[in-house]
Amino acid sequence: MDSAKDSDAIVVTHYHYDHHICERDRSLYGNKLLLLKDPERFINKSQRVRAANFLETIQGLPKRIRVADGRRIKIGGTKISFSKPLWHGVEGTSLGYVIMVKIEEGGEKLLYSSDVNGLTLRKSTDLIVAENPSHLILDGPPTYLLGYIMAYYNLARSVINVRRLLEETSVETIVFDHHIARDYRFPDLLYEAYRKAGELNKTLCTAAELQGKKPVVLEGYRKNGPTRWRSWKKFEKKDAADVLRNAVRNRLVGGEWLKMLERY
């Protein structure tokens, strides 16, 4: 919040309430350049309504408002570019679309994935590989929804895509953010991604760990014990193969994912 108040520009990648502050502190947007996910195109009904309410609430406050989808801008020596709309998770999801943000300055390239749900889709991964960031903030798969909204084969696809990024880009650090930090099992569920990072001597961590702190969800588990999940095991390559084979048999995903699992 304090950093946003001190900034010259604010980006809204989509209109879920955990990604934009509306009525609580309207002054946050005062005299700012506001760069927005298109509120009219490639947007589901609920986000369209939220976008309209948001823009009405902050009317007259920003210095300038620009739709950001697929655009590039420059502020001083900083280059900022935005992806075209990408699915908020799996293709066809009712959650709608988001945009990714890339920031370049001084030879460094930071990419923020927004809510692609841990890179389930190959297309989103292709875009990140093409951008070749030095640093990546990745929202991580919503493992707290496994077996309910999120399928285990999508966890497998997410792990494959993260391993691919570690292998095929020059990324030095991947920061797991947002969804993944809601589940104290995440180090085990993303075991193969962490293993690959270790093999390549790259950093895969949460934002808390980047600051030398323990993630709140892990600290809570240490202090209070299990809540929702009382037992689990590492999600290893053989487990990913099992769920992917089952998904291929049921025509939920294509057979290329098994080949990618072997490759990465």
Summary of the structure (lengths in Angstrom):
residues: 264
radius of gyration: 19.0
end to end distance: 38.4
largest distance: 55.7
contacts: 819
relative contact order: 0.09
helix: 39%
strand: 19%
